[in-house]
Amino acid sequence: MTSATGPPGTPATQPAWKVGGATVLCFVALLYLVEIVDQLSG
């Protein structure tokens, strides 16, 4: 039996824009964390 939710054998990979967006957001968040730690440490 095949499910009606999608074609069989479809890989569960994320779209490229989601992967790129997550990468950019993580990088920016890391930069903000470094800046906060730098300001707190003097």
C-alpha distances in whole Angstrom, upper triangle without the diagonal:
4,7,10,12,13,12,10,13,15,18,20,23,25,27,30,32,31,32,35,36,35,38,40,40,41,43,45,45,46,49,50,50,52,54,54,55,58,60,59,61,64
4,7,9,9,8,7,10,12,15,17,20,22,24,27,29,28,29,32,33,32,35,37,37,38,40,42,42,43,46,47,47,49,52,52,53,55,57,57,58,61
4,6,7,8,8,11,12,15,15,18,20,22,25,27,25,27,30,30,30,32,35,35,35,38,40,39,41,44,44,44,47,49,49,50,53,54,54,56,59
4,6,8,9,13,12,16,16,19,20,21,25,26,25,26,29,30,30,32,34,34,35,38,39,39,41,44,44,44,47,49,49,50,53,54,54,56,59
4,7,9,12,11,13,13,16,17,18,21,22,21,23,26,26,26,29,31,30,31,34,35,35,37,40,40,41,43,45,45,46,49,50,50,52,55
4,6,9,7,11,11,14,15,16,19,21,20,21,24,25,25,27,30,30,31,33,35,35,37,39,40,40,43,45,45,46,49,50,50,52,55
4,6,6,10,12,14,16,16,20,22,21,22,25,26,26,28,31,31,32,34,36,37,38,41,42,42,44,46,47,48,50,52,52,54,56
4,6,9,11,14,17,18,21,23,23,23,26,28,27,29,32,32,33,35,37,37,38,41,42,42,45,47,47,48,50,52,53,54,57
4,6,9,12,15,16,19,22,21,21,24,26,25,27,30,31,31,33,35,35,36,39,40,40,42,45,45,46,48,50,51,52,54
4,6,9,11,13,16,18,17,18,21,22,22,24,26,27,27,30,32,32,33,36,37,38,39,42,42,43,45,47,48,49,52
4,6,9,11,13,16,15,15,18,20,19,21,24,25,24,27,29,29,30,33,34,34,36,39,39,40,42,44,45,46,48
4,7,10,12,15,13,13,16,18,17,18,21,22,22,24,26,26,27,30,31,31,33,36,36,37,39,41,42,43,46
4,7,9,12,10,10,13,15,14,15,18,19,19,21,24,24,25,27,29,29,31,33,34,35,37,39,39,41,43
4,6,8,6,7,10,11,11,13,15,16,16,19,21,21,22,25,26,26,28,30,31,32,34,36,37,38,41
4,6,5,7,9,10,11,13,15,16,17,19,20,21,23,25,26,27,29,31,32,33,35,37,38,39,41
4,5,5,6,8,10,11,12,14,15,17,18,20,21,23,24,26,27,29,30,32,33,35,36,37,39
4,5,5,6,8,10,10,12,14,15,16,18,20,21,22,24,26,27,28,30,31,33,34,36,38
4,5,5,6,8,10,10,12,14,15,16,18,20,21,22,24,26,27,28,30,32,33,34,36
4,6,5,6,9,10,11,12,14,15,16,18,20,21,23,25,26,27,29,30,32,33,35
4,5,5,6,9,10,11,12,14,15,17,18,20,21,23,24,26,27,29,30,32,33
4,5,5,6,9,10,11,12,14,15,17,18,20,21,22,24,26,27,29,30,32
4,5,5,6,8,10,10,12,14,15,16,18,20,21,22,24,26,27,28,30
4,6,5,6,9,10,11,12,14,15,17,19,20,21,23,25,26,27,29
4,5,5,6,9,10,11,12,14,15,17,18,20,21,23,24,26,27
4,5,5,6,9,10,11,12,14,15,16,18,20,21,22,24,26
4,5,5,6,9,10,10,12,14,15,16,18,20,21,22,24
4,5,5,6,9,10,11,12,14,15,16,19,20,21,23
4,5,5,6,9,10,11,12,14,15,17,18,20,21
4,5,5,6,9,10,11,12,14,15,16,18,20
4,5,5,6,9,10,11,12,14,15,16,18
4,5,5,6,9,10,10,12,14,15,17
4,5,5,6,9,10,11,12,14,16
4,5,5,6,8,10,11,12,14
4,5,5,6,9,10,11,12
4,6,5,6,9,10,11
4,5,5,6,9,10
4,5,5,6,9
4,6,5,6
4,6,5
4,5
4
